[in-house]
Amino acid sequence: MPSWLVLILASELVNIPRFFVNDLWVFGSFFPTWQRFLQYHVANFGSFFIWFCVSLLFRYIFSLEIYIAGLIGTVFSVGFII
């Protein structure tokens, strides 16, 4: 499977459950809506874009394993948001 597809699938597998937890804990909503789900994804796109680009950069330019490149991408995206 191509690295870019692995990164997108891994991101969605993490973001979808995280949406439900945040929607309940932060907003107290027991019934999530598609509108909030889309708003959540739009809000996360900037962080995802940085993570995705940095992860692919470290994967292909520095030939790191995909899980290590993804971890470095996470550090960069969190650092940018803070």
C-alpha positions as CSV (number, residue, x, y, z in Angstrom):
1,M,0.0,0.0,0.0
2,P,1.4,3.4,-0.9
3,S,2.7,5.6,2.0
4,W,0.4,8.5,1.3
5,L,-2.7,6.2,1.5
6,V,-1.4,4.7,4.8
7,L,-1.1,8.2,6.2
8,I,-4.6,9.2,5.2
9,L,-6.2,6.0,6.5
10,A,-4.3,6.3,9.8
11,S,-5.4,9.9,10.2
12,E,-9.0,9.1,9.7
13,L,-8.9,6.0,12.0
14,V,-7.7,8.4,14.7
15,N,-9.8,11.4,13.9
16,I,-13.2,9.8,13.7
17,P,-13.3,8.3,17.2
18,R,-11.6,11.5,18.5
19,F,-14.5,13.5,17.1
20,F,-17.1,11.5,19.1
21,V,-15.1,11.9,22.3
22,N,-14.6,15.6,21.8
23,D,-18.2,16.2,20.8
24,L,-19.4,14.5,24.0
25,W,-16.8,15.8,26.5
26,V,-16.3,19.3,25.2
27,F,-19.8,20.1,23.9
28,G,-21.9,17.7,26.0
29,S,-23.6,16.4,22.9
30,F,-24.9,12.8,23.1
31,F,-26.1,13.0,19.5
32,P,-23.4,14.0,17.0
33,T,-24.5,15.6,13.8
34,W,-23.0,15.6,10.3
35,Q,-22.6,19.3,10.4
36,R,-20.4,19.2,13.5
37,F,-18.5,16.3,12.1
38,L,-17.7,18.3,8.9
39,Q,-16.8,21.4,11.0
40,Y,-14.4,19.2,13.1
41,H,-12.7,17.9,10.0
42,V,-12.3,21.4,8.5
43,A,-10.8,22.6,11.8
44,N,-8.4,19.7,11.8
45,F,-7.3,20.1,8.2
46,G,-4.5,22.6,8.9
47,S,-2.9,20.3,11.4
48,F,-3.5,17.3,9.1
49,F,-1.9,19.0,6.1
50,I,1.3,19.8,8.1
51,W,1.4,16.3,9.5
52,F,0.9,14.7,6.1
53,C,3.5,16.8,4.3
54,V,6.2,16.4,7.0
55,S,5.5,12.7,7.2
56,L,5.9,12.2,3.5
57,L,9.0,14.4,3.5
58,F,10.7,12.3,6.1
59,R,9.5,9.0,4.5
60,Y,10.7,9.8,1.0
61,I,13.6,12.2,1.4
62,F,15.2,10.7,4.5
63,S,14.0,7.1,3.9
64,L,12.6,6.6,7.4
65,E,10.0,4.0,8.3
66,I,6.5,5.2,7.9
67,Y,5.6,5.0,11.6
68,I,8.7,7.1,12.6
69,A,8.0,9.6,9.8
70,G,4.4,9.8,11.1
71,L,5.7,10.4,14.7
72,I,7.9,13.2,13.5
73,G,5.0,14.7,11.5
74,T,2.9,14.6,14.7
75,V,5.6,16.6,16.6
76,F,5.7,19.2,13.8
77,S,1.9,19.6,13.6
78,V,1.4,19.9,17.3
79,G,4.3,22.4,17.5
80,F,2.7,24.5,14.8
81,I,-0.7,24.6,16.5
82,I,0.8,25.6,19.9
